[in-house]
Amino acid sequence: MSLPSFHDIEIDALQGGPADLAQYRGKAVLVVNVASKCGLTPQYAALEKLHERYAPRGFTVLGVPCNQFMGQEPGSAEEIAAFCSATYGVTFPMTEKTDVNGEARHPLYAGLVDTPDAEGHTGDIRWNFEKFLVAPDGRVTARFNPRTEPDAAEVTAAIEAVLPA
């Protein structure tokens, strides 16, 4: 069985309706499983700066709330949206809260987890804020450890290497 293309995967937006990943065809996307009550939650600030810096060049961050790691994303869609906006000024798109591991793993993550990170890790997501870079053609080109800061040199270099503009 082949996995659907990144751009063809169906997932809802945080506040309802389809997130329409097809709109990112031709753009670079950094997919990040996020949580509001995690020690890594301050990464939201750097993710927003990345989004603002590279959006004019065909890039977006896509936040994917997940409550699978010690219940660190317990809120409703409204609570998540309010927290992200008020606390970190998040303007990048967010999907519905979903599972990234296990039997209920969302198809979005089924298509991401085989990509190795710099240490060679593949498979299950280890923690909140694991990052995947999707090129404009839908190929997953990089995976970054949850503790890798969004503005780390290796992340920005990987983004710049796949920017369409």
MDAnalysis code that builds the backbone (N, CA, C; Angstrom):
import MDAnalysis as mda
import numpy as np

u = mda.Universe.empty(495, n_residues=165, atom_resindex=np.repeat(np.arange(165), 3), trajectory=True)
u.add_TopologyAttr("name", ["N", "CA", "C"] * 165)
u.add_TopologyAttr("resid", np.arange(1, 166))
u.add_TopologyAttr("resname", ["MET", "SER", "LEU", "PRO", "SER", "PHE", "HIS", "ASP", "ILE", "GLU", "ILE", "ASP", "ALA", "LEU", "GLN", "GLY", "GLY", "PRO", "ALA", "ASP", "LEU", "ALA", "GLN", "TYR", "ARG", "GLY", "LYS", "ALA", "VAL", "LEU", "VAL", "VAL", "ASN", "VAL", "ALA", "SER", "LYS", "CYS", "GLY", "LEU", "THR", "PRO", "GLN", "TYR", "ALA", "ALA", "LEU", "GLU", "LYS", "LEU", "HIS", "GLU", "ARG", "TYR", "ALA", "PRO", "ARG", "GLY", "PHE", "THR", "VAL", "LEU", "GLY", "VAL", "PRO", "CYS", "ASN", "GLN", "PHE", "MET", "GLY", "GLN", "GLU", "PRO", "GLY", "SER", "ALA", "GLU", "GLU", "ILE", "ALA", "ALA", "PHE", "CYS", "SER", "ALA", "THR", "TYR", "GLY", "VAL", "THR", "PHE", "PRO", "MET", "THR", "GLU", "LYS", "THR", "ASP", "VAL", "ASN", "GLY", "GLU", "ALA", "ARG", "HIS", "PRO", "LEU", "TYR", "ALA", "GLY", "LEU", "VAL", "ASP", "THR", "PRO", "ASP", "ALA", "GLU", "GLY", "HIS", "THR", "GLY", "ASP", "ILE", "ARG", "TRP", "ASN", "PHE", "GLU", "LYS", "PHE", "LEU", "VAL", "ALA", "PRO", "ASP", "GLY", "ARG", "VAL", "THR", "ALA", "ARG", "PHE", "ASN", "PRO", "ARG", "THR", "GLU", "PRO", "ASP", "ALA", "ALA", "GLU", "VAL", "THR", "ALA", "ALA", "ILE", "GLU", "ALA", "VAL", "LEU", "PRO", "ALA"])
u.atoms.positions = np.array([
    [0.840, -1.192, 0.000],
    [0.000, 0.000, 0.000],
    [0.873, 1.238, 0.000],
    [0.627, 2.140, -0.902],
    [1.411, 3.367, -0.928],
    [0.684, 4.443, -0.128],
    [1.459, 5.327, 0.456],
    [0.886, 6.407, 1.238],
    [0.454, 7.532, 0.309],
    [-0.591, 8.266, 0.700],
    [-0.986, 9.400, -0.133],
    [0.084, 10.486, -0.104],
    [0.110, 11.287, -1.141],
    [1.021, 12.425, -1.184],
    [0.661, 13.388, -0.054],
    [1.662, 14.078, 0.474],
    [1.436, 15.073, 1.527],
    [0.289, 16.001, 1.158],
    [0.286, 16.464, -0.074],
    [-0.716, 17.443, -0.505],
    [-2.124, 16.865, -0.640],
    [-2.243, 15.540, -0.641],
    [-3.542, 14.887, -0.805],
    [-4.135, 14.373, 0.505],
    [-3.418, 14.504, 1.595],
    [-3.887, 13.999, 2.887],
    [-4.988, 14.901, 3.420],
    [-6.021, 14.273, 3.941],
    [-7.135, 15.028, 4.505],
    [-6.963, 15.153, 6.012],
    [-7.007, 16.394, 6.481],
    [-6.941, 16.691, 7.910],
    [-7.702, 17.990, 8.110],
    [-8.352, 18.112, 9.246],
    [-9.116, 19.331, 9.495],
    [-8.242, 20.413, 10.113],
    [-8.685, 21.640, 9.931],
    [-8.030, 22.790, 10.561],
    [-8.416, 22.806, 12.041],
    [-7.640, 23.497, 12.841],
    [-7.869, 23.539, 14.285],
    [-9.288, 23.996, 14.614],
    [-9.765, 25.000, 13.916],
    [-11.073, 25.539, 14.266],
    [-12.159, 25.111, 13.294],
    [-11.969, 23.914, 12.691],
    [-13.003, 23.318, 11.867],
    [-12.772, 23.478, 10.378],
    [-13.405, 22.592, 9.627],
    [-13.263, 22.603, 8.178],
    [-11.940, 21.989, 7.770],
    [-11.791, 21.693, 6.478],
    [-10.550, 21.061, 6.018],
    [-9.351, 22.009, 6.072],
    [-8.195, 21.458, 6.424],
    [-6.962, 22.255, 6.422],
    [-6.438, 22.425, 4.999],
    [-6.873, 21.582, 4.059],
    [-6.528, 21.666, 2.639],
    [-5.023, 21.767, 2.394],
    [-4.338, 20.647, 2.596],
    [-2.890, 20.626, 2.390],
    [-2.508, 20.882, 0.936],
    [-3.452, 20.751, 0.013],
    [-3.175, 21.025, -1.403],
    [-2.765, 22.482, -1.610],
    [-3.189, 23.370, -0.736],
    [-2.814, 24.779, -0.868],
    [-1.308, 24.995, -0.687],
    [-0.615, 23.989, -0.138],
    [0.832, 24.114, 0.075],
    [1.651, 23.507, -1.055],
    [0.981, 23.026, -2.089],
    [1.696, 22.533, -3.269],
    [2.516, 23.703, -3.811],
    [3.813, 23.465, -4.015],
    [4.680, 24.536, -4.486],
    [5.288, 25.381, -3.371],
    [4.997, 25.009, -2.108],
    [5.562, 25.720, -0.957],
    [6.315, 24.733, -0.059],
    [7.243, 25.245, 0.697],
    [7.932, 24.445, 1.710],
    [7.120, 24.534, 3.004],
    [7.011, 23.408, 3.715],
    [6.211, 23.355, 4.939],
    [7.010, 22.669, 6.043],
    [7.059, 23.292, 7.215],
    [7.655, 22.666, 8.391],
    [6.501, 22.177, 9.267],
    [6.313, 20.855, 9.324],
    [5.237, 20.242, 10.099],
    [5.777, 19.953, 11.494],
    [5.064, 20.447, 12.521],
    [5.537, 20.317, 13.896],
    [4.387, 19.872, 14.790],
    [4.570, 18.760, 15.525],
    [3.563, 18.391, 16.518],
    [3.789, 19.252, 17.757],
    [2.762, 19.984, 18.146],
    [2.884, 21.009, 19.180],
    [2.043, 20.687, 20.406],
    [2.394, 21.338, 21.519],
    [1.657, 21.191, 22.770],
    [1.816, 22.460, 23.601],
    [0.774, 22.814, 24.317],
    [0.742, 24.067, 25.072],
    [1.348, 23.982, 26.467],
    [1.512, 22.774, 27.007],
    [1.967, 22.628, 28.395],
    [3.226, 21.773, 28.480],
    [4.169, 22.041, 27.589],
    [5.400, 21.258, 27.481],
    [6.590, 22.168, 27.785],
    [7.662, 21.583, 28.273],
    [8.875, 22.364, 28.487],
    [9.415, 22.974, 27.198],
    [9.028, 22.397, 26.059],
    [9.490, 22.911, 24.766],
    [8.506, 23.909, 24.153],
    [7.401, 24.181, 24.830],
    [6.376, 25.086, 24.298],
    [6.944, 26.449, 23.883],
    [7.954, 27.003, 24.555],
    [8.497, 28.281, 24.087],
    [9.021, 28.256, 22.643],
    [9.170, 27.056, 22.056],
    [9.564, 26.989, 20.645],
    [8.523, 27.642, 19.741],
    [7.299, 27.812, 20.226],
    [6.279, 28.505, 19.439],
    [6.795, 29.867, 18.955],
    [7.528, 30.577, 19.815],
    [8.015, 31.914, 19.447],
    [8.956, 31.840, 18.249],
    [9.889, 30.888, 18.269],
    [10.831, 30.741, 17.153],
    [10.133, 30.213, 15.901],
    [9.128, 29.359, 16.079],
    [8.370, 28.869, 14.926],
    [7.644, 30.025, 14.249],
    [7.056, 30.917, 15.043],
    [6.352, 32.069, 14.476],
    [7.335, 32.984, 13.734],
    [8.522, 33.185, 14.305],
    [9.531, 34.017, 13.619],
    [9.962, 33.388, 12.305],
    [10.147, 32.064, 12.292],
    [10.477, 31.361, 11.040],
    [9.378, 31.569, 10.008],
    [8.147, 31.410, 10.457],
    [6.996, 31.570, 9.567],
    [6.993, 32.982, 8.955],
    [7.162, 33.983, 9.799],
    [7.159, 35.369, 9.323],
    [8.337, 35.644, 8.386],
    [9.494, 35.106, 8.723],
    [10.712, 35.350, 7.924],
    [10.620, 34.761, 6.525],
    [10.120, 33.534, 6.428],
    [10.163, 32.828, 5.145],
    [8.836, 32.779, 4.385],
    [7.739, 33.199, 4.998],
    [6.438, 33.156, 4.307],
    [6.464, 33.884, 2.959],
    [7.110, 35.049, 2.863],
    [7.127, 35.733, 1.570],
    [7.867, 34.949, 0.479],
    [8.638, 33.958, 0.882],
    [9.415, 33.159, -0.076],
    [8.792, 31.772, -0.320],
    [7.535, 31.579, 0.094],
    [6.859, 30.320, -0.184],
    [7.043, 29.272, 0.889],
    [6.879, 29.658, 2.149],
    [7.097, 28.754, 3.279],
    [5.994, 28.950, 4.305],
    [5.649, 27.876, 5.005],
    [4.762, 27.981, 6.156],
    [5.151, 26.950, 7.206],
    [4.870, 27.280, 8.442],
    [4.898, 26.310, 9.530],
    [3.482, 25.769, 9.617],
    [3.340, 24.469, 9.876],
    [2.034, 23.858, 10.090],
    [2.068, 23.174, 11.450],
    [1.354, 23.747, 12.416],
    [1.306, 23.180, 13.759],
    [0.254, 22.088, 13.848],
    [0.621, 20.964, 14.484],
    [-0.283, 19.830, 14.639],
    [-0.382, 19.506, 16.127],
    [-1.391, 20.050, 16.823],
    [-1.534, 19.762, 18.250],
    [-1.705, 18.263, 18.507],
    [-1.049, 17.802, 19.583],
    [-1.089, 16.385, 19.937],
    [-1.050, 16.262, 21.455],
    [-1.889, 15.384, 21.990],
    [-1.974, 15.189, 23.440],
    [-1.419, 13.837, 23.863],
    [-0.561, 13.225, 23.051],
    [-0.066, 11.881, 23.353],
    [1.139, 11.843, 24.291],
    [1.712, 12.980, 24.615],
    [2.927, 12.986, 25.431],
    [2.614, 13.613, 26.791],
    [2.329, 12.753, 27.754],
    [2.018, 13.149, 29.129],
    [0.866, 14.152, 29.202],
    [-0.073, 14.079, 28.265],
    [-1.255, 14.935, 28.318],
    [-0.943, 16.411, 28.260],
    [0.083, 16.784, 27.497],
    [0.541, 18.171, 27.496],
    [-0.204, 19.082, 26.515],
    [-1.242, 18.545, 25.855],
    [-2.113, 19.380, 25.018],
    [-3.565, 19.002, 25.314],
    [-4.024, 19.315, 26.545],
    [-5.358, 18.871, 26.957],
    [-6.506, 19.740, 26.453],
    [-6.217, 20.920, 25.977],
    [-7.253, 21.896, 25.664],
    [-8.111, 21.578, 24.457],
    [-9.227, 22.307, 24.381],
    [-10.109, 22.247, 23.216],
    [-9.466, 23.051, 22.091],
    [-10.021, 22.962, 20.903],
    [-9.507, 23.736, 19.771],
    [-9.505, 25.223, 20.103],
    [-10.563, 25.700, 20.729],
    [-10.659, 27.120, 21.079],
    [-9.583, 27.513, 22.091],
    [-9.371, 26.651, 23.088],
    [-8.352, 26.944, 24.107],
    [-6.956, 26.945, 23.501],
    [-6.668, 25.994, 22.602],
    [-5.361, 25.932, 21.943],
    [-5.138, 27.191, 21.114],
    [-6.129, 27.564, 20.308],
    [-6.008, 28.752, 19.462],
    [-5.802, 30.011, 20.300],
    [-6.568, 30.163, 21.370],
    [-6.448, 31.345, 22.226],
    [-5.068, 31.395, 22.888],
    [-4.597, 30.263, 23.395],
    [-3.282, 30.207, 24.034],
    [-2.184, 30.604, 23.057],
    [-2.192, 30.008, 21.867],
    [-1.135, 30.257, 20.885],
    [-1.121, 31.712, 20.428],
    [-2.300, 32.266, 20.228],
    [-2.401, 33.649, 19.779],
    [-1.984, 34.623, 20.877],
    [-2.551, 34.437, 22.073],
    [-2.294, 35.374, 23.165],
    [-0.872, 35.270, 23.708],
    [-0.339, 34.049, 23.807],
    [0.959, 33.853, 24.440],
    [2.124, 34.041, 23.480],
    [1.966, 33.579, 22.236],
    [3.092, 33.602, 21.296],
    [2.799, 34.336, 19.994],
    [1.614, 34.907, 19.851],
    [1.277, 35.642, 18.637],
    [1.277, 34.772, 17.389],
    [0.931, 33.498, 17.546],
    [0.989, 32.554, 16.436],
    [0.005, 32.945, 15.330],
    [0.534, 33.036, 14.114],
    [-0.305, 33.299, 12.936],
    [-0.244, 32.151, 11.938],
    [0.683, 31.210, 12.135],
    [0.782, 30.096, 11.187],
    [-0.402, 29.149, 11.368],
    [-0.744, 28.393, 10.315],
    [-1.900, 27.500, 10.393],
    [-1.683, 26.334, 11.347],
    [-2.790, 25.882, 11.911],
    [-2.781, 24.746, 12.835],
    [-3.869, 23.768, 12.391],
    [-3.575, 22.476, 12.580],
    [-4.568, 21.452, 12.266],
    [-5.333, 21.081, 13.531],
    [-6.300, 20.207, 13.341],
    [-7.009, 19.629, 14.470],
    [-6.020, 18.859, 15.351],
    [-6.389, 18.665, 16.611],
    [-5.574, 17.843, 17.509],
    [-5.658, 16.404, 17.027],
    [-4.517, 15.730, 16.943],
    [-4.505, 14.386, 16.377],
    [-3.435, 13.524, 17.024],
    [-3.499, 12.225, 16.760],
    [-2.483, 11.287, 17.228],
    [-1.361, 11.198, 16.199],
    [-0.138, 11.206, 16.687],
    [1.031, 11.091, 15.807],
    [1.697, 9.717, 15.915],
    [1.319, 8.935, 16.922],
    [1.853, 7.589, 17.141],
    [0.698, 6.615, 17.380],
    [1.021, 5.327, 17.297],
    [0.069, 4.291, 17.665],
    [-0.918, 3.936, 16.576],
    [-1.893, 3.096, 16.955],
    [-2.877, 2.595, 16.001],
    [-3.718, 3.696, 15.383],
    [-3.930, 4.777, 16.123],
    [-4.750, 5.886, 15.621],
    [-3.893, 6.981, 14.960],
    [-2.631, 6.664, 14.655],
    [-1.749, 7.657, 14.023],
    [-2.422, 8.224, 12.778],
    [-2.419, 9.539, 12.683],
    [-3.044, 10.194, 11.528],
    [-2.230, 9.888, 10.268],
    [-2.894, 9.733, 9.110],
    [-2.169, 9.478, 7.854],
    [-1.084, 10.509, 7.554],
    [-1.250, 11.740, 8.030],
    [-0.206, 12.752, 7.831],
    [1.109, 12.257, 8.419],
    [1.051, 11.728, 9.635],
    [2.279, 11.258, 10.290],
    [2.747, 9.918, 9.758],
    [1.824, 9.110, 9.250],
    [2.235, 7.846, 8.628],
    [3.176, 8.134, 7.454],
    [2.972, 9.263, 6.792],
    [3.817, 9.639, 5.666],
    [5.094, 10.357, 6.054],
    [5.234, 10.709, 7.326],
    [6.417, 11.460, 7.775],
    [7.438, 10.609, 8.522],
    [6.974, 9.652, 9.324],
    [7.837, 8.992, 10.311],
    [8.949, 8.116, 9.750],
    [8.910, 7.782, 8.471],
    [9.996, 6.971, 7.902],
    [11.220, 7.799, 7.547],
    [11.103, 9.112, 7.614],
    [12.230, 10.000, 7.318],
    [13.180, 10.023, 8.516],
    [14.477, 9.773, 8.306],
    [15.419, 9.792, 9.429],
    [15.852, 11.206, 9.799],
    [16.144, 11.409, 11.076],
    [16.735, 12.679, 11.493],
    [18.257, 12.562, 11.425],
    [18.976, 13.567, 11.896],
    [20.439, 13.592, 11.795],
    [21.092, 12.420, 12.523],
    [20.424, 11.891, 13.561],
    [20.962, 10.750, 14.314],
    [20.529, 9.419, 13.707],
    [19.707, 9.477, 12.641],
    [19.245, 8.261, 12.001],
    [17.944, 7.711, 12.561],
    [17.316, 8.432, 13.491],
    [16.057, 7.963, 14.086],
    [14.927, 8.019, 13.062],
    [14.204, 6.915, 12.947],
    [12.969, 6.866, 12.169],
    [11.902, 6.259, 13.059],
    [10.681, 6.271, 12.588],
    [9.603, 5.664, 13.360],
    [8.927, 6.658, 14.270],
    [8.420, 6.142, 15.391],
    [7.578, 6.942, 16.275],
    [8.162, 8.309, 16.620],
    [7.237, 9.252, 16.757],
    [7.572, 10.589, 17.223],
    [7.996, 10.452, 18.684],
    [9.113, 11.077, 19.046],
    [9.648, 10.906, 20.395],
    [9.028, 11.842, 21.418],
    [8.639, 13.045, 20.997],
    [8.122, 14.020, 21.947],
    [7.489, 15.158, 21.170],
    [6.890, 16.088, 21.892],
    [6.334, 17.282, 21.271],
    [7.431, 18.069, 20.553],
    [7.064, 18.765, 19.513],
    [7.936, 19.662, 18.755],
    [8.973, 18.941, 17.888],
    [8.675, 17.707, 17.484],
    [9.488, 17.063, 16.447],
    [9.085, 17.739, 15.134],
    [10.072, 17.980, 14.272],
    [9.844, 18.793, 13.073],
    [10.179, 18.021, 11.804],
    [9.337, 18.197, 10.772],
    [9.543, 17.578, 9.464],
    [9.458, 18.654, 8.399],
    [10.429, 18.691, 7.517],
    [10.415, 19.660, 6.427],
    [9.927, 18.975, 5.159],
    [8.862, 19.535, 4.591],
    [8.283, 19.017, 3.356],
    [8.605, 20.007, 2.244],
    [9.228, 19.508, 1.178],
    [9.604, 20.345, 0.036],
    [8.358, 20.723, -0.770],
    [8.472, 21.718, -1.635],
    [7.328, 22.146, -2.444],
    [6.682, 21.035, -3.274],
    [7.450, 19.991, -3.613],
    [6.888, 18.886, -4.398],
    [6.263, 17.794, -3.527],
    [6.247, 17.991, -2.201],
    [5.625, 17.035, -1.293],
    [6.568, 16.013, -0.686],
    [7.851, 16.015, -1.104],
    [8.833, 15.087, -0.521],
    [9.217, 15.561, 0.873],
    [9.363, 14.615, 1.791],
    [9.851, 14.945, 3.130],
    [11.375, 14.953, 3.038],
    [11.982, 16.099, 3.272],
    [13.422, 16.234, 3.048],
    [14.261, 16.265, 4.320],
    [13.618, 16.484, 5.477],
    [14.398, 16.542, 6.719],
    [13.492, 16.289, 7.916],
    [14.121, 15.773, 8.966],
    [13.456, 15.543, 10.256],
    [14.377, 16.073, 11.337],
    [13.788, 16.765, 12.303],
    [14.592, 17.358, 13.370],
    [14.071, 16.931, 14.740],
    [14.995, 16.595, 15.616],
    [14.748, 16.209, 16.989],
    [13.889, 17.266, 17.686],
    [13.023, 16.875, 18.615],
    [12.197, 17.850, 19.323],
    [12.998, 18.962, 20.005],
    [14.192, 18.647, 20.490],
    [14.992, 19.657, 21.188],
    [15.758, 20.588, 20.241],
    [15.753, 20.279, 18.950],
    [16.394, 21.175, 17.986],
    [15.533, 22.422, 17.865],
    [16.124, 23.555, 18.181],
    [15.388, 24.817, 18.122],
    [14.994, 25.131, 16.678],
    [13.799, 25.682, 16.472],
    [13.352, 25.991, 15.108],
    [14.278, 26.933, 14.340],
    [15.008, 27.779, 15.050],
    [15.911, 28.718, 14.372],
    [17.368, 28.238, 14.361],
    [17.582, 26.946, 14.663],
    [18.939, 26.380, 14.609],
    [19.457, 26.441, 13.169],
    [20.754, 26.552, 13.028],
    [21.370, 26.689, 11.703],
    [20.993, 25.549, 10.770],
    [20.926, 24.314, 11.302],
    [20.597, 23.184, 10.427],
    [19.156, 23.243, 9.921],
    [18.265, 23.818, 10.716],
    [16.868, 23.941, 10.291],
    [16.743, 25.031, 9.227],
    [17.325, 26.196, 9.489],
    [17.204, 27.284, 8.508],
    [17.925, 26.942, 7.205],
    [19.045, 26.245, 7.287],
    [19.745, 25.825, 6.064],
    [18.884, 24.869, 5.247],
    [18.227, 23.931, 5.928],
    [17.365, 22.978, 5.221],
    [16.185, 23.684, 4.577],
    [15.606, 24.653, 5.283],
    [14.486, 25.421, 4.721],
    [14.947, 26.196, 3.493],
    [16.060, 26.905, 3.623],
    [16.552, 27.712, 2.510],
    [16.873, 26.853, 1.294],
    [17.290, 25.615, 1.519],
    [17.639, 24.718, 0.409],
    [16.412, 24.293, -0.410],
    [15.217, 24.359, 0.182],
    [14.027, 23.910, -0.556],
    [13.028, 25.025, -0.858],
    [13.333, 26.248, -0.470],
    [12.404, 27.347, -0.758],
    [12.190, 27.483, -2.255],
    [10.943, 27.676, -2.654],
    [10.652, 27.781, -4.083],
    [11.000, 29.140, -4.672],
    [11.094, 30.172, -3.839],
    [11.323, 31.528, -4.376],
    [12.529, 32.185, -3.735],
])
